[in-house]
């Protein structure tokens, strides 16, 4: 059976994240950001994006968060091939 998951273009996840995370949630660490996403029922691919963040770091702004995410070593959720188990 072929995977029918939508492919999220790289630029779109930034726009989605910016729409979900309010400016007043910063400064925030991973746990705070993940809680906001869960509270707002954000798509799981946004939460997945945050999974590569350092747990002890607080981000002062959305731009700081984007900078860290762009430099993280986590690959795109759409690039995974194979069975997770």
N, C-alpha and C positions, 0 to 999 in steps of 0.2 A: 504494500500500500504506500503510495507516494505521500510525502508530507505536504499538506495544504496550508501550512502556516504562512501568513503574509510576510514578505520580505520588507524590513524597515530600512529605508535609505539612511545612510550614515548621518546626514544633516538633520533629518526629521526627529530623531530621538532628542536632540538638543532643544528643539522647539517644543516638543511635548513636555520635556522636563521643566522647561522655563514656565510653561503654562500651569503645571501642577505645583511647583514649589514657590510659595509666596516669598517676596523679598524679606518680609519680617521674620522668616524662619531662620535667617542667618544672624550670627554665627551658629553653625551646627556641625555636629559630627555625624558619622555613619548612622548610628542608632536613631538620632533625631530625624535625619533625612528619610531613612527607611520607614519610620513611624508615620511621617507625613504622607508618603506614598501609599502606605497601607490604609491609612485613615481615609484618603481620598479615592480609594479603589483604583489606583493608577494601573496601567497595563504592566504585566509581570516583566516585560523586557526592560522597563525603566528600573525596576528593583534589581534586576540582573546586572544592569550597567553599574550600579553602585557596589556590587559585590566585590569588586577589585580594590575598593578604597581602603586606605589604612584606617584601622579602627580607632586609633588614639588621636587622630588629627581633627581639628575643628576648621571648617571652611568659613571664611569671612564673607563670601559673596558667591553668587551663582557663577560668575566668571572664574573665580578661583577654583570652584568645583569642576567646571568644564576643563580648565587647564590641567588639573590632576587626572581627570578621566581620559583626556586625550593622550596623556603620557603613560597611562597604566598599561600593563602588559596583557590585559584581558582581551581576548579576541571577540569579534562580533558574535552575538547569539545566533545569527543567521549563517555563520560560517562553520558551525559544528557539523561534522559528518560522522555518523556511526551511532551505535547504541550506548547510552550512558552507563550501562551496568556491566 
